[in-house]
Amino acid sequence: MPRPLSLDLRQRVAAVLKEDETVRAVAKRFGICVASDVRIGQLSRSGKGLGHARMGGARAPVVEGSLKGIIDALLAQKCDWTVRDLSAALRAQETD
């Protein structure tokens, strides 16, 4: 899984970019992708700081309404459902 670039590396990249070096040359020099280099330059120019943003963006699925009540009732009966068994039980509840 990819990791964010270190703050030290980001600061060095930003410093070289301020010296009017081309984005592609800086990316090649530090062994990073051009897109990361562009983003670091944009952050540096905007003054927002060079710290990395939170990685990932997926949110956990949210179950609401009557389905939540059905799932809670099923989990109260048995707490160690497999996903397949819980799915089958939910389908059986819908057909009733």
Backbone hydrogen bonds, N-H to C=O, Kabsch-Sander energy under -0.5 kcal/mol:
donor,donor_aa,acceptor,acceptor_aa,energy
10,R,6,S,-2.3
11,Q,7,L,-2.5
12,R,8,D,-2.2
13,V,9,L,-2.6
14,A,10,R,-2.5
15,A,11,Q,-2.2
16,V,12,R,-2.0
17,L,13,V,-2.4
18,K,14,A,-1.7
19,E,15,A,-0.6
19,E,16,V,-0.8
20,D,17,L,-1.3
21,E,16,V,-1.0
26,V,22,T,-2.2
27,A,23,V,-2.5
28,K,24,R,-2.2
29,R,25,A,-2.4
30,F,26,V,-2.3
31,G,27,A,-1.1
32,I,27,A,-2.0
37,D,33,C,-1.9
38,V,34,V,-2.7
39,R,35,A,-2.3
40,I,36,S,-2.6
41,G,37,D,-2.2
42,Q,38,V,-2.4
43,L,39,R,-2.7
44,S,40,I,-2.4
45,R,41,G,-2.3
46,S,42,Q,-2.1
47,G,43,L,-1.2
48,K,43,L,-1.2
49,G,43,L,-0.6
63,V,61,P,-0.5
64,E,62,V,-0.5
67,L,64,E,-0.7
68,K,65,G,-0.6
69,G,65,G,-1.2
70,I,66,S,-2.0
71,I,67,L,-2.5
72,D,68,K,-2.7
73,A,69,G,-2.2
74,L,70,I,-2.4
75,L,71,I,-2.7
76,A,72,D,-1.7
77,Q,73,A,-1.5
78,K,74,L,-2.1
86,L,82,T,-2.6
87,S,83,V,-2.5
88,A,84,R,-2.4
89,A,85,D,-2.4
90,L,86,L,-2.3
91,R,87,S,-2.3
92,A,88,A,-2.1
93,Q,89,A,-2.0
94,E,90,L,-1.9
95,T,91,R,-1.6
96,D,92,A,-1.1
